[in-house]
Each structure stands twice: as structure tokens, then as C-alpha cells.
């Protein structure tokens, strides 16, 4: 029973889009996908830039950044990377919608 619970907890991606761990999870998933054959890496650059910018803007220290990265990787392990990237893409779409609303 405990083994089944542990397996159920594995691969539960972070969905709190305001967290540092979420941003690190998105960068990690993008990095993983960029290493796959046949992937158009140029399409991944804007997404990577968005999340790296969010990480940098936080001004988090190296030790805290490393700890958050370890938490993010633990949640990403065993997860459906495509689903994670789709969620990350949705976060960018939401940011774009906010900017476009300012133009109205």
C-alpha cells in the first residue's frame, strides 16, 4: 500500500505558477525536451527566456536556488514532460493576455 502511495506521489508536477520551483520545473522540462532528436530548439528559446527571467528577477541566493531546484526535480521525475510543458506554455499565454489587455 505504501509503495502504491509513493508511486502515486511521484511525477506530480508543481502547479503553483507563482513559485520558484514551478519556474525551475519549466526550465528543466524545456532542457530535457531540447535534448531530444528532431526538436526545433528555436521554438523553445522564448519559453526558456521567460522562465529564466522570472528566476533571475527573484534574486534568489545560490543555496536557495539549488534547494528549490532539487525540490522541482523530485516532482518532475516520472511526470509527463509534455503535460508539464503544456502547463508552462499556458503560464506564458496568461502573461501575454495580461500584456495585451493593457493595450486595450
C-alpha positions in Angstrom: 0.0 0.0 0.0 2.8 2.5 0.9 4.6 1.6 -2.3 1.4 2.5 -4.3 1.1 5.8 -2.5 4.8 6.6 -3.1 4.3 5.8 -6.8 1.2 8.0 -6.9 3.1 10.9 -5.4 5.9 10.6 -7.9 5.6 12.6 -11.0 3.1 15.1 -9.5 4.3 18.3 -11.2 4.2 21.6 -9.4 1.2 23.7 -10.5 1.7 26.8 -8.3 2.7 29.2 -11.1 3.9 31.8 -8.6 6.6 29.5 -7.1 10.3 29.4 -7.8 10.0 25.6 -8.0 7.5 25.9 -10.8 9.8 28.1 -12.9 12.7 25.7 -12.3 10.4 22.8 -13.3 9.6 24.5 -16.6 13.3 25.3 -17.3 14.2 21.6 -16.5 11.4 20.3 -18.7 12.5 22.6 -21.6 16.1 21.5 -21.1 15.1 17.8 -21.3 13.0 18.3 -24.4 15.7 20.3 -26.1 18.0 17.3 -25.9 15.6 15.1 -27.9 16.3 14.4 -31.5 14.1 16.2 -34.1 13.1 19.0 -31.7 13.1 22.6 -33.1 15.2 24.2 -30.4 14.5 27.7 -31.7 10.8 27.3 -30.6 12.0 26.6 -27.1 14.1 29.7 -26.7 11.3 32.2 -25.9 9.9 29.9 -23.3 13.3 29.4 -21.7 13.9 33.1 -21.7 10.6 33.8 -20.0 11.2 31.4 -17.1 14.9 32.2 -16.7 13.9 35.8 -16.5 11.4 35.1 -13.8 14.0 33.1 -11.9 16.6 35.8 -12.2 14.2 38.5 -11.1 13.6 36.8 -7.8 17.3 37.4 -6.8 17.4 34.1 -5.0 20.7 33.1 -3.5 22.7 30.1 -4.9 21.9 27.8 -2.0 18.2 28.6 -2.0 18.1 28.2 -5.8 19.8 24.8 -5.5 17.4 23.6 -2.9 14.4 24.8 -4.9 15.8 23.1 -8.0 16.1 19.8 -6.1 12.5 20.0 -5.0 11.4 20.8 -8.5 13.4 17.9 -10.0 11.9 15.5 -7.4 8.4 16.5 -8.5 9.3 16.3 -12.2 10.7 12.8 -12.0 8.3 10.4 -13.7 6.0 13.1 -14.8 4.6 13.5 -18.3 7.0 16.1 -19.7 4.6 17.1 -22.5 1.9 17.9 -19.9 4.3 19.9 -17.9 5.4 21.9 -20.9 1.7 22.5 -21.9 1.1 23.9 -18.4 4.2 26.1 -18.7 3.0 27.3 -22.1 -0.3 28.2 -20.5 1.5 30.3 -18.0 3.2 32.3 -20.8 -0.2 32.6 -22.6 -1.6 34.1 -19.4 1.2 36.6 -19.1 0.7 37.6 -22.8 -3.0 38.0 -22.2 -2.3 40.4 -19.3 0.0 42.5 -21.5 -2.5 42.5 -24.4 -5.2 43.7 -22.0 -3.1 46.8 -21.2 -3.2 47.8 -24.9 -7.0 47.9 -24.9 
